[in-house]
Amino acid sequence: MMFDGINLIAVATAAIVSFLFGALWYGILGKAWMNAAGLTREQTRPKPVVFATAFFCQIIMAFVFAGVIYHSGGADIRNGIISALMIWVGIVMTTQIVNHRFQGLSWNLTLIDGGHWLGVLLVQGIVIGWLS
C-alpha cells in the first residue's frame, strides 16, 4: 500500500510502535516527569480523548516523517536514523528548549520530553526504513 512513495503499512506500524514506546518511556519516567512538569497525579489521570489525540498525532507524524525520509534519498534504515537525528537536533530540541525556557520550566522536563521524542523519531525512522 503506497501513497506517493510512502508505504502506509510502514506508517501505521511506526505510529503504533512509537505510541507504545511513549507508554513505556513515561511509564518508567512518569513520576520524574510529573515532578519536572509540576503536576500532580490527579492532573495527569489518563483521559481517552488525550490518548486518541496523541495516537492521531503519531499517525500524522509518521506519515510526514515517511515523506521526509523518502525525499532524503530513499527509505531505508540508515536514512531513517539520520533523518531522525537531524530532525530531533534541529527542530524538536531547539523548539522544546526555547518553549521551556520562556515558560520557566525545568531542564529535567526538557530532557525527559526530549528523550521521548528522540526515541519516537528513532523508532519511526527505523520502522519506516525497514518496511519501505
C-alpha positions as CSV (number, residue, x, y, z in Angstrom):
1,M,0.0,0.0,0.0
2,M,1.8,3.1,-1.3
3,F,0.8,6.7,-1.4
4,D,3.1,8.8,-3.5
5,G,6.1,6.7,-2.5
6,I,5.0,6.4,1.2
7,N,4.4,2.9,2.5
8,L,1.1,3.2,4.5
9,I,1.7,-0.1,6.3
10,A,5.1,1.2,7.5
11,V,3.4,4.5,8.6
12,A,0.7,2.6,10.6
13,T,3.3,0.3,12.1
14,A,5.6,3.2,13.0
15,A,2.8,5.1,14.7
16,I,1.8,2.1,16.8
17,V,5.3,1.2,17.8
18,S,6.2,4.8,18.7
19,F,3.0,5.2,20.7
20,L,3.9,2.1,22.6
21,F,7.4,3.4,23.1
22,G,5.9,6.6,24.6
23,A,3.8,4.5,27.0
24,L,6.9,2.6,28.1
25,W,9.0,5.8,28.4
26,Y,6.5,7.7,30.5
27,G,5.6,4.6,32.4
28,I,9.2,4.4,33.6
29,L,9.7,8.2,34.0
30,G,6.2,9.2,34.9
31,K,7.0,10.3,38.5
32,A,10.1,12.2,37.4
33,W,8.1,13.8,34.6
34,M,5.3,14.9,36.9
35,N,7.8,16.5,39.3
36,A,9.6,18.2,36.5
37,A,6.3,19.5,35.0
38,G,4.9,20.5,38.4
39,L,1.9,18.3,38.0
40,T,0.0,16.1,40.4
41,R,-1.3,12.6,39.8
42,E,-4.8,13.9,39.7
43,Q,-3.9,16.4,37.0
44,T,-2.4,13.6,34.9
45,R,-5.1,11.0,35.1
46,P,-5.5,9.2,31.8
47,K,-8.3,10.6,29.6
48,P,-9.3,8.7,26.5
49,V,-9.5,11.8,24.3
50,V,-5.9,12.7,25.2
51,F,-4.7,9.2,24.2
52,A,-6.7,9.3,21.0
53,T,-5.3,12.7,20.1
54,A,-1.8,11.5,20.9
55,F,-2.2,8.5,18.6
56,F,-3.7,10.5,15.8
57,C,-0.7,12.9,16.0
58,Q,1.6,9.9,15.9
59,I,0.0,8.8,12.7
60,I,0.3,12.3,11.2
61,M,3.9,12.5,12.4
62,A,4.8,9.1,10.9
63,F,3.2,9.9,7.6
64,V,5.1,13.2,7.3
65,F,8.3,11.7,8.5
66,A,8.0,8.9,5.9
67,G,7.8,11.6,3.3
68,V,10.9,13.3,4.7
69,I,12.8,10.0,4.7
70,Y,11.6,9.1,1.2
71,H,12.6,12.5,-0.2
72,S,16.0,12.4,1.5
73,G,17.3,9.8,-0.8
74,G,15.1,6.7,-0.3
75,A,13.5,5.0,2.6
76,D,16.0,2.7,4.3
77,I,17.0,2.2,8.0
78,R,20.2,4.4,7.6
79,N,18.2,7.3,6.1
80,G,15.6,6.8,8.8
81,I,18.1,7.1,11.6
82,I,20.0,10.0,10.1
83,S,16.7,11.9,9.4
84,A,15.5,11.2,13.0
85,L,18.7,12.6,14.5
86,M,18.6,15.7,12.3
87,I,15.0,16.5,12.9
88,W,15.5,15.9,16.7
89,V,18.5,18.1,17.0
90,G,17.4,20.8,14.6
91,I,13.7,21.0,15.1
92,V,12.4,19.1,18.2
93,M,15.0,20.0,20.8
94,T,15.5,23.6,19.7
95,T,11.8,24.1,19.9
96,Q,11.5,22.5,23.3
97,I,14.4,24.4,24.7
98,V,13.0,27.7,23.6
99,N,9.5,26.9,24.8
100,H,10.6,25.5,28.1
101,R,12.9,28.4,28.8
102,F,10.2,31.0,28.1
103,Q,7.7,29.0,30.2
104,G,10.2,28.8,33.1
105,L,10.1,25.0,33.1
106,S,12.9,22.8,34.3
107,W,15.7,21.3,32.3
108,N,14.7,18.0,33.7
109,L,11.4,18.3,31.8
110,T,13.2,19.3,28.6
111,L,15.5,16.2,28.9
112,I,12.6,13.8,29.7
113,D,10.4,15.1,26.9
114,G,13.3,15.5,24.5
115,G,14.4,11.9,25.2
116,H,10.9,10.7,24.4
117,W,10.8,12.5,21.1
118,L,14.3,11.2,20.2
119,G,13.1,7.7,20.9
120,V,9.9,8.3,18.9
121,L,11.8,9.6,15.9
122,L,14.3,6.8,16.0
123,V,11.6,4.1,16.3
124,Q,9.7,5.6,13.5
125,G,12.8,6.1,11.3
126,I,13.9,2.5,11.8
127,V,10.4,1.0,11.2
128,I,9.7,3.2,8.1
129,G,13.2,2.4,6.7
130,W,12.9,-1.3,7.4
131,L,9.4,-1.7,6.0
132,S,9.6,0.6,3.0
